[in-house]
Amino acid sequence: MLARDNGDMSGFPSVAQALAQALSADDLFDAVPDTVYFVKDRAGRYTAVNQTLVVRTGRRSRSEIIGHTPEEVFPGELGRRIAEQDRAIMESGRLLAAELELHLYSDGREGWCLTWKSPLRNDAGVVAGLFGMSRDVRLGNDAAEENKAFSEVLSHARRHLDQPLRLGELATRAGLSVFQFDQRIRLLFGMSAGQYLTRLRIDHARERLRRSSAPISEVALECGYADQTAFTRQFRKVVRLTPQKYRTYGSESGGRTDGLKER
């Protein structure tokens, strides 16, 4: 179990350190060669990593990574991009879910991965660090430019959830047919392209409902729904709670709303 913080600024290190201890002590994380795990403190320094990250970065031991920032661990633009991503997550407090990214390995090879990052908060709700994972994926295509275009389309979708996202237009942006685009989404996420876009919208809505007091009608518009009724219908279909009940449960349970259903 993780230690609890006292909620003040001095609690920043304790959250990350508690999770780091649990992570580094579990051999399970070292037994997954296609997945990188990590924990970072508020300054973006690694406090725990698994052996896969050690190998991927060409290091000999964890001690060569712990205490360092991504800019010190990864070369050039990649290190800067990871550090900027970390800062954005800790400043906004928002989850990064299944971001398709191109990474460099120690032997110079490039490879695609899906990255998840989540902020770590103390009892006062202040972000004290983050933890995450990156899992290797095979896109079934060695064309780097096509894969890059596909990745950029997914990022475009996440940035424009308040706008119509038509599969035909997204597929064209990626240089794929609608069928190819849908198959690529199914390969990566285990769901259709339409289901994936709905999941993006609902996940963003859940985050806004948990972390803000914005009116539900405003959240609906931010997530691309023309009116609150349509949003409520889709939200309840996916989450099994109305947006209002989801927000209420989240407030009563300190933000922990996963697994709740209306009785």
Secondary structure, DSSP 8 states (H G I E B T S, - for coil): ------SSGGGHHHHHHHHHHHHHT-GGGGG-TTEEEEEEETTS-EEEE-HHHHHHTT-SSGGGTTT--HHHHS-HHHHHHHHHHHHHHHHH---EEEEEEEEE-TTS-EEEEEEEEEEEE-TTS-EEEEEEEEEE---S---HHHHHHHHHHHHHHHHTTTS---HHHHHHHTT--HHHHHHHHHHHHSS-HHHHHHHHHHHHHHHHHHH----HHHHHHHTT-SSHHHHHHHHHHHHSS-HHHHHHHHHHTTT--TT----
